[in-house]
């Protein structure tokens, strides 16, 4: 079930109304049933996979707590649980990638490998809920939390429908206590419900007006059959629009998820903090997909040694984490390259920090000036956008060809001759895109300044609130892109 589908527009109000009316003690049961119904909208069979992962981590956590004094037993339990969960992820997401890679490597030395195919559909959101469940189990292993004994409450923690298929990847210390206290929550809180609705509406604006509109141009430009004919500024604008698309698509989903949860009295973690206002690659990853970045930091980077074993080991750990992050996003080498590029830029930024400081001092560059900060933001956005080409392309070859075409075949005239309006978006659509992208940037700028915009909005006069809300709703209904035949357009991160 998609957030931008008619099914969800009917589903969500029904869930909320019943949630408000039923006895407090069974609220979590209702949310659990609703979450499994939500997930089964894609493939009912794969709900069994979700249930299996939930049962394995639930049982493992109880065993860990029971045998908390037995170090060897604890390590065996946690290792087995992690292997089982990641084996599920491997079979469904990486098996074909690994076998194809082995086949190519063996082919280089003229060894024929028997063909093995599974032909399995990738379960929606499998990377998200497995990471969330494994993170919970490791928290129990580290004795940072006490395991949840009620299986149904824990199952809701893993499967809560607003964030089930595309995050944020919630942490047990934030989310579980809220589930445990649902029966004490005062549900009817008009300000909270109104704030949640505003956040959801903003998410729909990002997704349906900006991301899905930008996708039309992006899909044309990255088409595997014709991408070679788009060069210079035509291809560069496509890359920039993909940077806009993927942010507004993913952040749009996150805002809808956070708003929907807020309506029901649950606070999900923030997953984005104005990432395109970042002044370095490190800063970008402190702002982008925060729940995944923090997961890799706590459960991979620190166990690898973090920065405790010298600079060389630290840089190696960073590269490993980013390579794994790339692989997490997709079972293909162009995703790995995307991750490694970010890792290299992250390491290079740290290695050259002192040199750049001395160079600025020698050139009398005022690093505290706003102009220098804006230069950093533009340069960081440029680097991120070039890396996004590897993320969006179908192969490494396509990505390198597009980058080559951008920088070796300038065609400034396309900015003035109207040819940009022949790639799926006419002048009107481009104007809509520019206006709403500007609104998004203003909102992100204010959010980067720690402004609580939803709360500020809810403190305004009621007539102003209704006017803004109705205008926003009208914009989504009239200017939103609904896909061919008015089919809902899938969120990009569902494939991960």
Secondary structure as the mmCIF struct_conf table of DSSP 4:
data_model
#
loop_
_struct_conf.conf_type_id
_struct_conf.id
_struct_conf.beg_label_comp_id
_struct_conf.beg_label_asym_id
_struct_conf.beg_label_seq_id
_struct_conf.end_label_comp_id
_struct_conf.end_label_asym_id
_struct_conf.end_label_seq_id
TURN_TY1_P TURN_TY1_P1 UNK A 3 UNK A 4
BEND BEND1 UNK A 5 UNK A 5
HELX_RH_AL_P HELX_RH_AL_P1 UNK A 6 UNK A 21
BEND BEND2 UNK A 22 UNK A 22
HELX_RH_3T_P HELX_RH_3T_P1 UNK A 24 UNK A 26
HELX_RH_AL_P HELX_RH_AL_P2 UNK A 27 UNK A 40
TURN_TY1_P TURN_TY1_P2 UNK A 41 UNK A 42
HELX_RH_3T_P HELX_RH_3T_P2 UNK A 44 UNK A 46
HELX_RH_AL_P HELX_RH_AL_P3 UNK A 47 UNK A 66
TURN_TY1_P TURN_TY1_P3 UNK A 67 UNK A 69
HELX_RH_AL_P HELX_RH_AL_P4 UNK A 71 UNK A 89
HELX_RH_PI_P HELX_RH_PI_P1 UNK A 90 UNK A 94
HELX_RH_AL_P HELX_RH_AL_P5 UNK A 95 UNK A 108
TURN_TY1_P TURN_TY1_P4 UNK A 109 UNK A 110
HELX_LH_PP_P HELX_LH_PP_P1 UNK A 120 UNK A 123
TURN_TY1_P TURN_TY1_P5 UNK A 124 UNK A 125
HELX_RH_AL_P HELX_RH_AL_P6 UNK A 126 UNK A 141
TURN_TY1_P TURN_TY1_P6 UNK A 142 UNK A 143
BEND BEND3 UNK A 144 UNK A 145
HELX_LH_PP_P HELX_LH_PP_P2 UNK A 146 UNK A 148
HELX_RH_AL_P HELX_RH_AL_P7 UNK A 151 UNK A 159
HELX_RH_3T_P HELX_RH_3T_P3 UNK A 161 UNK A 163
TURN_TY1_P TURN_TY1_P7 UNK A 164 UNK A 166
HELX_RH_AL_P HELX_RH_AL_P8 UNK A 172 UNK A 180
TURN_TY1_P TURN_TY1_P8 UNK A 181 UNK A 181
HELX_RH_3T_P HELX_RH_3T_P4 UNK A 182 UNK A 184
HELX_RH_AL_P HELX_RH_AL_P9 UNK A 190 UNK A 204
HELX_RH_PI_P HELX_RH_PI_P2 UNK A 205 UNK A 211
HELX_RH_AL_P HELX_RH_AL_P10 UNK A 212 UNK A 221
TURN_TY1_P TURN_TY1_P9 UNK A 222 UNK A 222
TURN_TY1_P TURN_TY1_P10 UNK A 224 UNK A 226
HELX_RH_3T_P HELX_RH_3T_P5 UNK A 227 UNK A 229
HELX_RH_AL_P HELX_RH_AL_P11 UNK A 232 UNK A 263
TURN_TY1_P TURN_TY1_P11 UNK A 264 UNK A 265
HELX_LH_PP_P HELX_LH_PP_P3 UNK A 268 UNK A 270
BEND BEND4 UNK A 273 UNK A 273
HELX_RH_3T_P HELX_RH_3T_P6 UNK A 275 UNK A 277
BEND BEND5 UNK A 279 UNK A 280
HELX_RH_AL_P HELX_RH_AL_P12 UNK A 281 UNK A 287
BEND BEND6 UNK A 288 UNK A 289
HELX_RH_AL_P HELX_RH_AL_P13 UNK A 290 UNK A 296
HELX_RH_PI_P HELX_RH_PI_P3 UNK A 297 UNK A 301
TURN_TY1_P TURN_TY1_P12 UNK A 302 UNK A 309
HELX_RH_AL_P HELX_RH_AL_P14 UNK A 311 UNK A 329
BEND BEND7 UNK A 331 UNK A 332
HELX_RH_AL_P HELX_RH_AL_P15 UNK A 333 UNK A 351
TURN_TY1_P TURN_TY1_P13 UNK A 352 UNK A 352
HELX_RH_AL_P HELX_RH_AL_P16 UNK A 353 UNK A 362
TURN_TY1_P TURN_TY1_P14 UNK A 363 UNK A 364
TURN_TY1_P TURN_TY1_P15 UNK A 367 UNK A 368
BEND BEND8 UNK A 369 UNK A 369
HELX_RH_AL_P HELX_RH_AL_P17 UNK A 370 UNK A 392
BEND BEND9 UNK A 393 UNK A 395
HELX_RH_AL_P HELX_RH_AL_P18 UNK A 396 UNK A 408
BEND BEND10 UNK A 409 UNK A 409
HELX_RH_3T_P HELX_RH_3T_P7 UNK A 412 UNK A 415
TURN_TY1_P TURN_TY1_P16 UNK A 416 UNK A 416
BEND BEND11 UNK A 417 UNK A 418
HELX_RH_3T_P HELX_RH_3T_P8 UNK A 419 UNK A 422
BEND BEND12 UNK A 423 UNK A 424
HELX_RH_AL_P HELX_RH_AL_P19 UNK A 427 UNK A 448
TURN_TY1_P TURN_TY1_P17 UNK A 449 UNK A 450
HELX_RH_AL_P HELX_RH_AL_P20 UNK A 453 UNK A 458
TURN_TY1_P TURN_TY1_P18 UNK A 459 UNK A 459
BEND BEND13 UNK A 460 UNK A 460
HELX_RH_AL_P HELX_RH_AL_P21 UNK A 462 UNK A 479
HELX_RH_3T_P HELX_RH_3T_P9 UNK A 484 UNK A 486
HELX_LH_PP_P HELX_LH_PP_P4 UNK A 487 UNK A 491
HELX_RH_3T_P HELX_RH_3T_P10 UNK A 492 UNK A 495
#
